Amino acid sequence: MIRLSVLDQSPIRSGGTAADAIGETVELAQVAERLGYHRYWLAEHHSHGAFAGTSPEVLIGRIAATTETIRVGSGGVMLSHYSALKVAESFRVLETLYPGRIDLGLGRAPGADRLTSAALAPEQSGFRYDDFPQKVSDLRGWVEGSLPEDHPFARISAMPSGETAPEIWLLGTSDQSAILAAHFGCAFSFAHFINTYGSVQVMDMYRRDFRPSAKCRKPAGSLAVFVICAPTEEEAFYHAASRPLVMLRSRRGEGGGVPTPEEALAYPWTNMERAFAEDIDSRTIAGDPEQVKKRLETLASEHKVEELVVVNVMHSFEARVKSYELLAEVFELKGNP
């Protein structure tokens, strides 16, 4: 049986505000819990005109406070910007407040352009990947209370301590994060909605090379997928039209929120831009409930995963909610009435 979860990028609709987007994130989390989704992850983007979620750890606290059973976490914290100890402390606080419900998803990507990355970590000469493995190791040690005795910071504890710890996930779009997840014995989520190339092979490699850890005895993988489900295929494609224009404007460094489908469909695409849009569309699963279910079941089978993390970006919040409702219905999730 496939388990469904949610990844929310807190999209800002054109004509709406960032505050609207945050409010919709909280409301959607409550809907997801009622429908029976397993976990609710918050993304991290910086200085982006289309996404309001800059601080997943803050949103996690708000959402966990207004829900009761759904797991809540980051999808993910861009660890290369930050101190491993500070991230560990933030999530130890969250785990203390909501024990057994917190996920700590870690990403290597900057979630920002170069200038913003420099502002986030001005002491670095640029965005750095080389110290990411050490940061992951240190973070796990502090979160789980397992730093080795010969570690230079072994005397430091990430407070508040406790009997439970957040569930740590590594997130990625290539084999690099999968290699680290397998090495450290962490769960791994592949971002299919960002990159589809080699995804099956990456997941196979993660399972093959996995080294059991105290907190994760066997491989635990998921696939993050972009899904728009509507009553009809035509309506799903209509709402899906907004995403390529959002991504094009983001690539150009332009502002603006998620456009309406009408604006996106009327946009005068050049041949080069059309090729870009077609690549985006190739990573979009859109259709009526039965069509979407069939494609998702195929993806889950190909990647040998039992959990799909669903993300969508549409101008209409009502259509976003409807998409998750239809998915819950067709997959027969056991929600709360």
KEKE-3310 file (N, C-alpha, C; in steps of 0.2 Angstrom, whole numbers, plus 5000, padded with zeros to 4 digits):
npx = (5004:5003:5009:5005:5011:5014:5022:5025:5028:5023:5017:5015:5002:4999:4992:4989:4996:5012:5008:4995:4999:5006:4996:4988:4996:4996:4982:4981:4988:4981:4970:4976:4980:4967:4963:4971:4984:5002:5013:5019:5028:5038:5045:5061:5065:5073:5072:5063:5051:5039:5038:5034:5039:5052:5058:5057:5058:5051:5038:5035:5033:5022:5012:5012:5007:4994:4989:4986:4990:4997:5014:5026:5038:5054:5057:5068:5079:5091:5106:5119:5120:5120:5124:5127:5125:5116:5105:5102:5098:5086:5078:5078:5071:5058:5055:5054:5043:5033:5034:5039:5033:5041:5050:5066:5072:5085:5094:5106:5106:5106:5094:5092:5098:5115:5119:5110:5113:5126:5123:5116:5126:5138:5151:5157:5165:5158:5144:5145:5149:5158:5159:5148:5145:5152:5145:5132:5135:5139:5127:5118:5124:5122:5108:5104:5111:5124:5137:5154:5166:5179:5177:5179:5169:5163:5159:5148:5131:5116:5103:5085:5088:5082:5071:5067:5070:5070:5066:5078:5080:5088:5088:5087:5093:5101:5115:5123:5118:5111:5121:5127:5116:5115:5127:5127:5116:5103:5086:5080:5075:5070:5070:5060:5052:5060:5071:5072:5080:5089:5084:5078:5090:5097:5090:5090:5104:5105:5098:5106:5119:5116:5119:5115:5109:5108:5096:5090:5086:5085:5084:5075:5065:5058:5048:5048:5035:5028:5011:4996:4979:4963:4945:4943:4954:4957:4954:4965:4976:4974:4976:4989:4996:5002:5014:5026:5029:5031:5043:5051:5052:5058:5071:5076:5077:5067:5053:5037:5022:5014:5007:4991:4982:4977:4985:4997:4995:4993:5005:5019:5028:5045:5054:5065:5061:5050:5055:5061:5049:5043:5051:5049:5036:5037:5040:5029:5014:4999:4981:4965:4958:4959:4969:4980:4982:4986:4998:5006:5007:5014:5026:5030:5032:5042:5053:5053:5048:5037:5031:5025:5029:5019:5019:5012:5009:4999:4988:4976:4970:4960:4959:4971:4968:4958:4964:4972:4962:4956:4966:4967:4955:4955:4966:4961:4964:4965:4957:4952:4936)
npy = (4994:5011:5025:5042:5058:5076:5089:5106:5121:5134:5143:5159:5167:5176:5192:5189:5189:5186:5184:5178:5166:5160:5158:5149:5138:5134:5131:5121:5111:5107:5102:5091:5082:5079:5072:5061:5060:5056:5063:5081:5091:5106:5118:5126:5141:5156:5174:5174:5177:5169:5160:5158:5152:5153:5149:5134:5128:5137:5137:5123:5122:5130:5123:5110:5114:5116:5104:5087:5073:5071:5069:5081:5091:5097:5100:5104:5108:5119:5114:5118:5132:5134:5133:5117:5114:5124:5121:5108:5111:5119:5109:5100:5107:5107:5094:5091:5098:5092:5077:5063:5067:5074:5078:5079:5085:5086:5097:5099:5108:5126:5133:5146:5161:5165:5178:5179:5168:5171:5182:5175:5167:5175:5174:5164:5162:5158:5148:5132:5115:5106:5105:5099:5084:5083:5092:5085:5074:5079:5085:5074:5068:5077:5079:5066:5063:5057:5060:5056:5052:5057:5068:5085:5094:5087:5089:5097:5099:5097:5105:5106:5090:5073:5058:5055:5058:5068:5062:5059:5064:5063:5074:5074:5076:5069:5056:5060:5064:5053:5044:5049:5047:5033:5030:5036:5030:5035:5040:5042:5054:5056:5070:5069:5078:5089:5083:5070:5061:5047:5042:5030:5022:5029:5027:5013:5011:5018:5009:4997:5001:5004:5007:5001:5010:5016:5022:5020:5006:4999:5002:5017:5024:5038:5046:5062:5070:5080:5084:5086:5084:5083:5084:5081:5077:5088:5099:5097:5099:5112:5119:5115:5123:5134:5132:5130:5144:5150:5144:5148:5162:5162:5156:5167:5176:5184:5193:5191:5182:5166:5164:5166:5152:5157:5168:5161:5153:5162:5167:5172:5161:5158:5147:5141:5144:5136:5123:5123:5124:5112:5102:5105:5101:5088:5083:5083:5077:5075:5074:5066:5057:5043:5042:5048:5040:5028:5032:5036:5024:5017:5024:5022:5008:5007:5013:5007:5011:5015:5026:5042:5059:5072:5087:5102:5117:5129:5142:5144:5141:5134:5124:5117:5112:5103:5095:5087:5081:5073:5064:5058:5052:5043:5035:5029:5034:5033:5044:5057:5060)
npz = (5000:4996:5004:5006:5007:5010:5002:5004:4996:4999:4990:4982:4976:4961:4963:4976:4993:5002:5015:5014:5007:5018:5027:5019:5019:5032:5033:5023:5029:5039:5032:5026:5036:5040:5029:5029:5026:5028:5032:5033:5025:5025:5013:5009:5004:4998:4996:4985:4973:4971:4981:4999:5009:5020:5032:5037:5050:5059:5053:5055:5069:5070:5063:5068:5080:5077:5073:5076:5074:5062:5055:5055:5046:5039:5022:5013:5027:5022:5024:5022:5023:5037:5055:5061:5075:5079:5070:5075:5089:5086:5081:5091:5101:5094:5094:5107:5111:5102:5103:5094:5082:5073:5058:5051:5038:5026:5015:5001:4992:4988:4989:4985:4976:4971:4977:4987:4994:4999:5007:5017:5023:5026:5030:5023:5007:4997:4991:4999:4996:5001:5015:5019:5021:5034:5042:5042:5048:5061:5065:5066:5077:5087:5087:5090:5101:5100:5098:5095:5107:5105:5098:5094:5099:5109:5122:5121:5121:5112:5117:5121:5129:5127:5126:5114:5096:5082:5066:5054:5037:5022:5008:4990:4972:4965:4964:4974:4987:4990:4992:5003:5012:5012:5018:5031:5036:5035:5031:5014:5002:4986:4974:4963:4956:4953:4946:4935:4929:4930:4942:4946:4946:4956:4967:4968:4971:4983:4991:4990:4995:5008:5025:5040:5054:5071:5073:5061:5054:5042:5024:5020:5009:4999:4986:4979:4971:4958:4957:4949:4952:4946:4943:4929:4915:4907:4915:4924:4916:4913:4925:4927:4919:4924:4931:4922:4918:4930:4934:4923:4925:4938:4934:4927:4936:4939:4947:4954:4957:4957:4942:4934:4926:4913:4910:4909:4898:4888:4886:4876:4871:4866:4855:4862:4875:4875:4874:4887:4895:4891:4897:4910:4911:4908:4921:4928:4934:4929:4928:4928:4943:4942:4931:4937:4948:4942:4936:4947:4954:4946:4946:4959:4960:4951:4957:4969:4981:4995:4999:4993:4991:4989:4979:4974:4963:4961:4954:4960:4976:4980:4970:4973:4985:4982:4973:4982:4990:4980:4977:4990:4991:4979:4982:4994:5007:5025:5033:5045:5050)
capx = (5000:5007:5008:5005:5013:5014:5028:5022:5032:5020:5017:5012:4998:4998:4987:4989:5002:5015:5004:4990:5003:5008:4990:4985:5000:4993:4975:4982:4991:4975:4966:4980:4979:4960:4962:4975:4991:5006:5018:5018:5035:5039:5051:5065:5067:5075:5071:5059:5044:5034:5037:5035:5042:5059:5060:5053:5057:5046:5032:5034:5030:5015:5008:5012:5002:4987:4987:4987:4993:5002:5021:5028:5045:5057:5058:5071:5083:5097:5111:5126:5120:5119:5128:5124:5123:5110:5099:5100:5095:5080:5074:5077:5065:5052:5054:5052:5036:5029:5038:5037:5030:5045:5055:5072:5074:5091:5096:5112:5105:5106:5087:5093:5103:5122:5119:5106:5117:5131:5120:5114:5132:5143:5158:5159:5167:5152:5140:5150:5146:5163:5159:5141:5145:5154:5139:5127:5138:5139:5120:5116:5127:5119:5101:5103:5115:5129:5144:5160:5170:5185:5175:5181:5164:5159:5156:5143:5124:5110:5097:5084:5089:5076:5072:5065:5074:5067:5067:5082:5080:5092:5084:5092:5091:5107:5117:5127:5114:5109:5127:5128:5111:5117:5133:5125:5111:5097:5081:5082:5069:5073:5065:5058:5049:5065:5075:5069:5086:5093:5081:5078:5096:5099:5086:5093:5111:5104:5097:5112:5124:5114:5123:5111:5111:5104:5089:5087:5089:5084:5083:5068:5065:5052:5049:5044:5032:5023:5005:4989:4974:4957:4940:4945:4961:4957:4955:4971:4981:4973:4980:4996:5000:5005:5021:5032:5030:5034:5050:5055:5053:5063:5077:5078:5078:5062:5049:5030:5019:5011:5002:4984:4983:4976:4991:5003:4993:4993:5012:5022:5034:5050:5056:5070:5057:5045:5059:5061:5043:5041:5055:5045:5030:5039:5041:5022:5009:4992:4976:4959:4960:4962:4975:4985:4984:4990:5005:5009:5008:5020:5032:5032:5034:5049:5058:5053:5046:5031:5029:5026:5028:5016:5019:5009:5009:4993:4986:4970:4971:4954:4961:4976:4965:4954:4969:4974:4956:4954:4971:4966:4949:4957:4971:4958:4967:4960:4957:4948:4930)
capy = (5000:5017:5030:5048:5064:5082:5094:5113:5127:5140:5147:5165:5168:5183:5196:5188:5191:5181:5182:5174:5160:5156:5156:5144:5133:5131:5128:5115:5106:5104:5097:5085:5078:5076:5067:5055:5060:5054:5069:5087:5095:5113:5119:5132:5146:5163:5179:5171:5180:5165:5156:5162:5148:5154:5146:5129:5127:5141:5134:5117:5124:5133:5118:5105:5116:5116:5098:5082:5067:5071:5071:5088:5092:5101:5097:5103:5113:5119:5114:5121:5139:5135:5129:5111:5114:5128:5117:5103:5114:5121:5103:5097:5110:5105:5087:5091:5101:5088:5071:5058:5069:5079:5076:5084:5084:5090:5097:5102:5114:5133:5136:5153:5163:5166:5184:5178:5163:5175:5185:5170:5165:5180:5172:5160:5165:5156:5142:5127:5109:5102:5103:5096:5078:5084:5095:5080:5069:5083:5086:5068:5067:5082:5077:5059:5062:5051:5062:5052:5055:5061:5074:5092:5097:5081:5091:5101:5095:5101:5105:5101:5083:5069:5051:5054:5062:5069:5057:5063:5062:5067:5075:5075:5075:5065:5051:5063:5064:5046:5041:5051:5044:5026:5030:5038:5026:5039:5039:5046:5056:5059:5075:5068:5084:5093:5079:5063:5057:5042:5042:5023:5019:5032:5023:5006:5012:5019:5003:4993:5003:5007:5004:5002:5014:5015:5025:5018:4999:4997:5008:5020:5029:5041:5050:5068:5071:5085:5081:5090:5080:5087:5080:5079:5078:5095:5104:5096:5102:5119:5122:5114:5128:5140:5130:5132:5151:5151:5141:5152:5168:5161:5155:5173:5180:5189:5193:5189:5176:5161:5167:5162:5148:5161:5172:5157:5150:5167:5169:5171:5157:5157:5140:5139:5144:5131:5117:5123:5122:5105:5099:5106:5097:5080:5081:5085:5071:5079:5071:5064:5053:5036:5043:5050:5035:5023:5034:5036:5017:5014:5027:5019:5002:5007:5016:5002:5015:5014:5033:5047:5065:5076:5094:5106:5124:5132:5149:5143:5137:5129:5119:5114:5108:5098:5090:5083:5078:5068:5059:5054:5047:5037:5030:5027:5035:5033:5051:5059:5064)
capz = (5000:4995:5009:5003:5011:5007:5002:5003:4995:5001:4984:4982:4970:4958:4966:4983:4997:5006:5021:5011:5006:5024:5030:5016:5021:5039:5032:5019:5033:5043:5027:5024:5042:5040:5024:5031:5023:5033:5035:5030:5025:5022:5009:5011:4998:5000:4991:4979:4973:4971:4987:5005:5015:5021:5038:5039:5057:5062:5051:5058:5076:5070:5060:5073:5086:5075:5071:5081:5073:5056:5056:5052:5045:5034:5016:5019:5029:5018:5030:5021:5025:5044:5060:5063:5081:5079:5068:5080:5094:5084:5080:5098:5104:5091:5096:5114:5110:5099:5103:5089:5076:5069:5053:5050:5031:5025:5008:5000:4987:4992:4989:4984:4971:4974:4981:4993:4998:5002:5013:5022:5026:5024:5032:5018:5001:4992:4994:4999:4997:5003:5022:5020:5025:5041:5045:5043:5054:5067:5066:5068:5083:5092:5087:5093:5107:5099:5096:5097:5113:5103:5094:5097:5103:5112:5128:5120:5120:5109:5122:5126:5128:5128:5124:5107:5092:5075:5061:5049:5030:5017:5001:4984:4965:4962:4968:4980:4994:4991:4994:5010:5016:5013:5022:5037:5038:5035:5026:5008:4998:4979:4972:4956:4953:4951:4941:4934:4926:4934:4948:4948:4948:4962:4973:4969:4974:4990:4995:4989:4999:5014:5031:5046:5060:5077:5072:5055:5053:5035:5020:5020:5004:4996:4980:4979:4965:4957:4955:4949:4951:4945:4941:4922:4913:4904:4920:4927:4912:4914:4931:4927:4914:4928:4933:4918:4918:4937:4934:4919:4928:4943:4931:4925:4942:4939:4952:4953:4960:4953:4937:4932:4920:4907:4909:4907:4892:4883:4886:4869:4872:4861:4854:4867:4881:4875:4876:4894:4898:4890:4901:4916:4910:4909:4928:4930:4933:4929:4925:4933:4948:4940:4927:4941:4952:4938:4935:4953:4956:4941:4948:4966:4958:4947:4962:4974:4987:4998:5001:4988:4994:4984:4979:4968:4963:4956:4956:4964:4982:4981:4966:4976:4990:4978:4971:4988:4991:4975:4978:4996:4989:4975:4986:4999:5013:5030:5036:5051:5048)
cpx = (5004:5005:5009:5007:5013:5020:5025:5027:5029:5020:5013:5008:4998:4992:4986:4995:5005:5012:4999:4993:5004:5001:4987:4990:4997:4986:4976:4984:4985:4971:4970:4979:4972:4959:4966:4982:4996:5010:5017:5025:5034:5046:5055:5067:5068:5074:5068:5052:5038:5033:5038:5038:5050:5062:5056:5052:5052:5039:5030:5031:5023:5010:5007:5007:4995:4984:4988:4991:4998:5009:5022:5035:5047:5058:5062:5075:5090:5104:5117:5126:5121:5124:5124:5121:5116:5104:5097:5096:5087:5075:5073:5071:5059:5050:5052:5045:5031:5032:5035:5033:5034:5050:5060:5074:5080:5093:5103:5112:5105:5099:5087:5098:5110:5122:5116:5110:5123:5129:5118:5120:5138:5150:5161:5160:5162:5149:5145:5146:5151:5162:5152:5141:5147:5148:5133:5129:5137:5131:5117:5118:5124:5112:5100:5107:5121:5135:5149:5164:5176:5183:5177:5176:5160:5156:5150:5136:5120:5104:5091:5085:5082:5076:5070:5069:5070:5070:5071:5081:5085:5088:5089:5089:5096:5109:5121:5124:5112:5115:5128:5122:5112:5123:5131:5119:5105:5092:5083:5076:5072:5067:5064:5055:5054:5070:5073:5075:5089:5090:5080:5084:5099:5096:5089:5100:5110:5103:5102:5117:5122:5117:5118:5114:5107:5097:5086:5090:5089:5083:5076:5068:5058:5054:5045:5042:5028:5017:4999:4984:4967:4951:4940:4952:4962:4958:4962:4977:4980:4977:4987:5000:5004:5013:5027:5034:5033:5041:5054:5057:5058:5070:5080:5079:5073:5057:5042:5028:5017:5006:4996:4986:4981:4982:4997:5001:4994:5001:5015:5028:5038:5051:5060:5066:5052:5049:5060:5055:5041:5045:5052:5039:5031:5039:5034:5017:5002:4987:4970:4962:4963:4968:4981:4987:4988:4997:5009:5011:5014:5026:5035:5034:5041:5054:5058:5052:5039:5028:5030:5024:5025:5016:5015:5009:5004:4991:4980:4971:4965:4956:4966:4973:4961:4958:4971:4968:4955:4960:4969:4960:4951:4962:4968:4962:4962:4961:4953:4942:4929)
cpy = (5006:5022:5037:5054:5070:5086:5101:5118:5133:5145:5153:5166:5175:5186:5194:5190:5185:5179:5177:5167:5156:5154:5150:5137:5130:5128:5121:5109:5103:5100:5091:5080:5075:5071:5061:5054:5059:5059:5075:5091:5102:5114:5125:5135:5153:5168:5177:5174:5176:5160:5159:5159:5149:5151:5140:5127:5131:5138:5128:5118:5126:5127:5112:5107:5116:5110:5093:5076:5066:5072:5077:5089:5097:5097:5102:5109:5113:5120:5118:5129:5140:5131:5123:5111:5118:5124:5111:5105:5116:5114:5099:5100:5108:5098:5087:5094:5096:5081:5066:5060:5073:5076:5081:5082:5089:5091:5100:5108:5121:5135:5144:5155:5164:5172:5182:5173:5166:5179:5181:5167:5169:5178:5167:5164:5164:5150:5136:5120:5104:5100:5100:5089:5079:5087:5090:5076:5073:5084:5080:5067:5071:5080:5071:5058:5057:5054:5058:5055:5059:5067:5080:5095:5092:5083:5095:5097:5100:5100:5108:5094:5079:5062:5050:5059:5063:5064:5061:5060:5066:5068:5076:5074:5072:5060:5054:5062:5057:5042:5042:5048:5037:5026:5031:5034:5030:5037:5044:5048:5059:5064:5074:5074:5089:5090:5072:5058:5053:5040:5035:5020:5022:5028:5016:5006:5014:5013:4998:4994:5005:5003:5006:5006:5013:5017:5023:5011:4996:5003:5011:5026:5032:5044:5056:5070:5077:5083:5086:5085:5084:5082:5077:5081:5085:5100:5103:5100:5110:5122:5121:5119:5133:5138:5132:5139:5153:5150:5146:5159:5167:5160:5162:5178:5186:5188:5190:5183:5171:5164:5163:5158:5152:5165:5167:5154:5155:5170:5168:5167:5157:5149:5137:5139:5138:5124:5117:5121:5115:5100:5099:5101:5090:5078:5082:5079:5075:5074:5070:5059:5046:5037:5044:5044:5030:5026:5034:5029:5015:5017:5023:5012:5002:5009:5012:5006:5014:5021:5038:5054:5070:5083:5097:5113:5126:5139:5148:5139:5132:5123:5114:5109:5102:5093:5085:5079:5072:5062:5055:5049:5042:5032:5027:5028:5035:5039:5051:5062:5070)
cpz = (5000:5000:5005:5009:5007:5007:5000:5002:4997:4995:4985:4976:4968:4961:4973:4987:5000:5012:5019:5010:5013:5027:5026:5017:5027:5037:5028:5024:5037:5039:5026:5030:5042:5035:5025:5028:5029:5036:5030:5030:5022:5019:5012:5005:5001:4994:4985:4979:4973:4977:4994:5010:5015:5027:5040:5046:5061:5060:5054:5065:5075:5067:5065:5079:5084:5072:5077:5080:5067:5058:5052:5052:5040:5028:5011:5021:5025:5022:5028:5023:5033:5048:5061:5070:5082:5076:5072:5086:5092:5084:5087:5102:5101:5093:5103:5115:5107:5098:5098:5083:5071:5065:5052:5043:5029:5018:5007:4996:4991:4993:4988:4978:4975:4979:4988:4998:5002:5008:5019:5026:5024:5025:5027:5011:4996:4995:4993:5000:5001:5011:5024:5023:5032:5045:5046:5048:5061:5069:5069:5075:5089:5092:5091:5099:5106:5096:5099:5103:5111:5098:5097:5101:5107:5118:5127:5118:5117:5113:5118:5124:5129:5125:5117:5103:5085:5070:5055:5042:5027:5010:4996:4977:4961:4966:4974:4987:4995:4994:5002:5015:5017:5018:5029:5040:5040:5030:5020:5004:4991:4976:4964:4952:4951:4945:4941:4931:4931:4941:4951:4950:4954:4968:4974:4972:4981:4994:4995:4994:5006:5020:5037:5051:5066:5076:5066:5053:5046:5031:5020:5015:5002:4990:4980:4972:4964:4954:4955:4947:4951:4943:4934:4920:4910:4909:4924:4923:4912:4920:4931:4923:4918:4929:4929:4918:4925:4937:4929:4922:4934:4940:4929:4930:4942:4945:4950:4956:4955:4948:4936:4926:4913:4905:4906:4900:4886:4883:4879:4870:4865:4860:4860:4874:4881:4876:4884:4897:4897:4895:4908:4916:4911:4916:4931:4929:4934:4925:4930:4938:4946:4936:4932:4946:4948:4937:4941:4955:4952:4944:4955:4965:4955:4952:4968:4981:4989:5000:4995:4992:4989:4985:4973:4969:4958:4959:4961:4970:4983:4976:4969:4982:4987:4976:4976:4990:4987:4976:4984:4995:4985:4978:4992:5006:5019:5034:5042:5048:5051)
residu = (MET:ILE:ARG:LEU:SER:VAL:LEU:ASP:GLN:SER:PRO:ILE:ARG:SER:GLY:GLY:THR:ALA:ALA:ASP:ALA:ILE:GLY:GLU:THR:VAL:GLU:LEU:ALA:GLN:VAL:ALA:GLU:ARG:LEU:GLY:TYR:HIS:ARG:TYR:TRP:LEU:ALA:GLU:HIS:HIS:SER:HIS:GLY:ALA:PHE:ALA:GLY:THR:SER:PRO:GLU:VAL:LEU:ILE:GLY:ARG:ILE:ALA:ALA:THR:THR:GLU:THR:ILE:ARG:VAL:GLY:SER:GLY:GLY:VAL:MET:LEU:SER:HIS:TYR:SER:ALA:LEU:LYS:VAL:ALA:GLU:SER:PHE:ARG:VAL:LEU:GLU:THR:LEU:TYR:PRO:GLY:ARG:ILE:ASP:LEU:GLY:LEU:GLY:ARG:ALA:PRO:GLY:ALA:ASP:ARG:LEU:THR:SER:ALA:ALA:LEU:ALA:PRO:GLU:GLN:SER:GLY:PHE:ARG:TYR:ASP:ASP:PHE:PRO:GLN:LYS:VAL:SER:ASP:LEU:ARG:GLY:TRP:VAL:GLU:GLY:SER:LEU:PRO:GLU:ASP:HIS:PRO:PHE:ALA:ARG:ILE:SER:ALA:MET:PRO:SER:GLY:GLU:THR:ALA:PRO:GLU:ILE:TRP:LEU:LEU:GLY:THR:SER:ASP:GLN:SER:ALA:ILE:LEU:ALA:ALA:HIS:PHE:GLY:CYS:ALA:PHE:SER:PHE:ALA:HIS:PHE:ILE:ASN:THR:TYR:GLY:SER:VAL:GLN:VAL:MET:ASP:MET:TYR:ARG:ARG:ASP:PHE:ARG:PRO:SER:ALA:LYS:CYS:ARG:LYS:PRO:ALA:GLY:SER:LEU:ALA:VAL:PHE:VAL:ILE:CYS:ALA:PRO:THR:GLU:GLU:GLU:ALA:PHE:TYR:HIS:ALA:ALA:SER:ARG:PRO:LEU:VAL:MET:LEU:ARG:SER:ARG:ARG:GLY:GLU:GLY:GLY:GLY:VAL:PRO:THR:PRO:GLU:GLU:ALA:LEU:ALA:TYR:PRO:TRP:THR:ASN:MET:GLU:ARG:ALA:PHE:ALA:GLU:ASP:ILE:ASP:SER:ARG:THR:ILE:ALA:GLY:ASP:PRO:GLU:GLN:VAL:LYS:LYS:ARG:LEU:GLU:THR:LEU:ALA:SER:GLU:HIS:LYS:VAL:GLU:GLU:LEU:VAL:VAL:VAL:ASN:VAL:MET:HIS:SER:PHE:GLU:ALA:ARG:VAL:LYS:SER:TYR:GLU:LEU:LEU:ALA:GLU:VAL:PHE:GLU:LEU:LYS:GLY:ASN:PRO)
# end
